[in-house]
């Protein structure tokens, strides 16, 4: 799993790339989220546009991240999931847990509205 972190419109955008399959990536992701929490940056958007594959362990990374952020008073929104990833979220019923948007702009606007 590769990723880029940037700040846009008072949100932190984490662009995930490649295959999201758990393992050591889970600890790296958790550490990055903890750094954001320590810096009081709790509005996170995960951009899934460049994710080519995600398995159940990858979903576990997202769930763990969401739990971490919500315990700290923050949130994670997802955006740009392709049909396969959207289907995976639907089958696992995580589409009812995550706030998912079709575009980055839509996810940013959802934070602005709250």
C-alpha positions in Angstrom: 0.0 0.0 0.0 1.3 3.4 -1.0 -0.2 6.7 0.1 0.2 10.4 -0.1 -1.0 12.8 2.6 -2.0 16.4 1.9 -4.1 19.1 3.4 -6.9 20.6 1.4 -9.8 22.9 2.4 -9.2 22.3 6.2 -9.2 18.5 5.7 -6.5 15.9 5.6 -6.6 13.9 2.4 -5.0 10.5 2.4 -4.7 9.1 -1.2 -4.3 5.4 -1.0 -2.7 3.6 -4.0 -2.3 0.0 -5.1 -3.4 -3.0 -3.1 -4.8 -2.7 0.4 -4.4 -6.0 2.1 -3.5 -5.5 5.7 -0.4 -6.9 7.3 2.3 -4.3 8.2 0.3 -1.6 6.4 -2.2 -1.6 9.2 0.3 -0.5 11.8 1.8 2.2 9.4 -1.7 3.5 8.8 -2.6 3.6 12.5 0.7 5.4 13.2 -0.1 8.1 10.6 -3.6 8.6 12.0 -2.2 9.0 15.5 0.2 11.7 14.2 -2.8 13.5 12.7 -4.7 13.2 16.0 -1.7 14.5 17.9 -1.7 17.5 15.5 -5.4 18.0 16.1 -6.2 17.2 12.5 -9.3 15.1 12.8 -11.2 15.7 9.5 -9.8 13.0 7.3 -10.8 12.0 3.8 -9.5 8.7 2.3 -9.4 8.9 -1.5 -9.7 5.4 -3.0 -9.4 6.4 -6.6 -6.1 4.6 -7.2 -6.9 1.5 -5.1 -6.7 -1.5 -7.4 -7.6 -4.2 -4.9 -8.8 -4.5 -1.3 -9.5 -7.6 0.7 -11.1 -8.1 4.1 -7.9 -7.2 5.9 -7.8 -4.0 3.9 -11.3 -3.2 5.1 -10.1 -3.9 8.6 -7.5 -1.2 8.2 -10.2 1.3 7.2 -12.4 0.2 10.1 -9.6 0.5 12.6 -8.8 3.9 11.3 -12.4 5.0 11.6 -12.6 3.7 15.2 -9.4 5.5 16.1 -10.5 8.8 14.6 -14.0 8.7 16.1 -12.6 7.9 19.6 -10.5 11.1 19.2 -13.5 13.1 18.2 -12.8 13.0 14.5 -14.1 11.2 11.5 -13.1 9.6 8.2 -15.0 10.0 5.0 -14.3 7.9 1.9 -14.4 9.1 -1.7 -13.8 7.9 -5.3 -14.2 4.2 -4.7 -14.5 2.3 -8.0 -17.3 -0.2 -8.7 -15.4 -3.1 -7.2 -14.5 -1.3 -4.0 -18.0 0.2 -3.7 -19.4 -3.3 -4.1 -17.1 -4.6 -1.4 -18.3 -1.9 0.9 -21.9 -2.8 0.1 -21.6 -6.5 0.6 -19.8 -6.0 3.9 -22.4 -3.4 4.8 -19.7 -0.9 5.6 -21.5 1.6 3.3 -23.7 2.1 6.3 -20.8 2.8 8.6 -18.6 5.0 6.4 -19.7 8.3 4.8 -18.8 7.6 1.2 -18.8 10.2 -1.6 -18.4 10.1 -5.3 -15.8 12.9 -5.4 -13.3 14.6 -3.2 -15.2 17.9 -3.5 -18.4 16.2 -2.2 -16.5 14.8 0.8 -15.0 18.2 1.6 -18.5 19.8 1.4 -19.9 17.2 3.8 -17.3 18.3 6.4 -18.2 22.0 5.7 -21.9 21.2 6.3 -21.3 19.6 9.7 
